[in-house]
Amino acid sequence: MAKKLCWELFISKLSFYTSENELKRLFSPFGVVKQARLIRDPKTQRPKGFGFVKFEKEAEAQKALKAMNGRIVQGRMIFVEFAQGSTDEANKNT
C-alpha cells in the first residue's frame, strides 16, 4: 500500500468571488496548506464555486474539515469533505 503524500479536501458552495489566496488563507490556521485551487470555467475562467485544498498531514485535514464544514464564508454556507478519486487513490492499485 502506497503512503499518501497529502490529504485533499473538496470544498463546495464557495462564493464566486473567492480567490485561491483567500481559500488558502481560510484553511491555513489548521495546518500547512500545500495547495489551494479553484475549479474554473474553461471559457470564461470564472470560478465555478468549488475547489480543493491539500494538507500535508491527515490530522490537519481532519481538523480543517471539522472546523470549516457548514461555516458561513462570504455569506454562503460552505461544505467540506475529503476528495474522492484522487490520484493517490488510483496509484494504490498499480
N, C-alpha and C positions, 0 to 999 in steps of 0.2 A: 504494500500500500504506500503510495507516494505521500510525502509530507506536504500539507497545504502551506503554501508560501505566504498567502494573505487571505483575509476574510472580507468578503464583499457583501455590502448591504444594498438592497434595492429600495429607493425612496420614491414614492408616488404622491400625486396630488400637490406637487410644488407649484408655486406661483410661476407664471410665465416670465416674470421679471427677475427670478432668481438667477444669479450668476454662479459660475463654478467656484469663484473665490468665496462667495457667500456660503455656498454649500460646504466648502472645506472649513470655513470659519465656524459654522454651526456645529460641525461634528468634531472639531479638534479638541474641545475640552475633555473628550472621552479617551483620547489616545493619539498615537501618531497616524495621521491620515496619509497613506501612501499615494492615493489618487482620488480625486473627486471629479466626476464628469457628468455632464448633462447630455441627454439624447436630443438631437436637433432634427428638424425637418430638413431633408436633403435639398429642397428647392429654395426655401426661404431662410434657412439657417437659424430659425427661431426655435427656442427650447420647446419641447413637447410637454413639459410638466412632470417629467420623471428623470431619474438619474441613478448613479451608483457611487458609493463611497467605499474605498478599500482601506482596511486596517491591517496592521502587521500581526496583531495578536487577537485570538478568539475572545479573550476576556474584555478587551477594549470594544470589540464589535458588539458583544452581548450587552455591555454597559450602555453603549450608544442606542442600541435597539430599545432597551427598556426605558431609557430616558426620553427618547425622541418620538417613539411611536404614539400617534394620537395628539401630538403637540401642535399648537397653533403657531404657524410661521407665516408672516406677511399676510395675515388674515385668512389663511387656509389651514385646515387640519391635514397634516401630512401622515402618511403611513410608511412604516419602516419594517422590512423583513429581510431575511437572508436571501441573497440572489440565488436563483435556481439555474442549473445547467451551465455553470461557469466552466472555463477551460480547465481549471484544476480538477473538476469532477470528471471531465472527459479523459484527461490524461491518466486517471486512475485505472482505466480499463485497458491501457495499452502496454 
